[in-house]
Amino acid sequence: MRARGEGGRASVQLPERFQEAIDQAAMAAGLIGSDDYTAALHWSEAVERDGTAKSVAAAVAAELDQQYVTLDWRATVASLRNEGA
């Protein structure tokens, strides 16, 4: 999770289950090379929030953690395959 503001930039790592789901989806979709893997990454549009970059990054990471308690990496694979079709 990345944020930036007047006070600079900040990043917060999401829980390990997010990285595990991303890795599983990438392998299942055949995204073996780092170029393929990076090309499939998508950032959301920037959204303004009140607070420092650090506090906003932490808040959004906590929201994602709560919103995605269970990650369906198979749905991500299907989405990646549909993009390539």
ABEGO torsion letter per residue (X at the ends): XBBBBAAEBBBBBBBAAAAAAAAAAAAAAGBABAAAAAAABBBBBBBBBBEBAAAAAAAAAAAAAAABABBBAAAAAAAAAAAAX
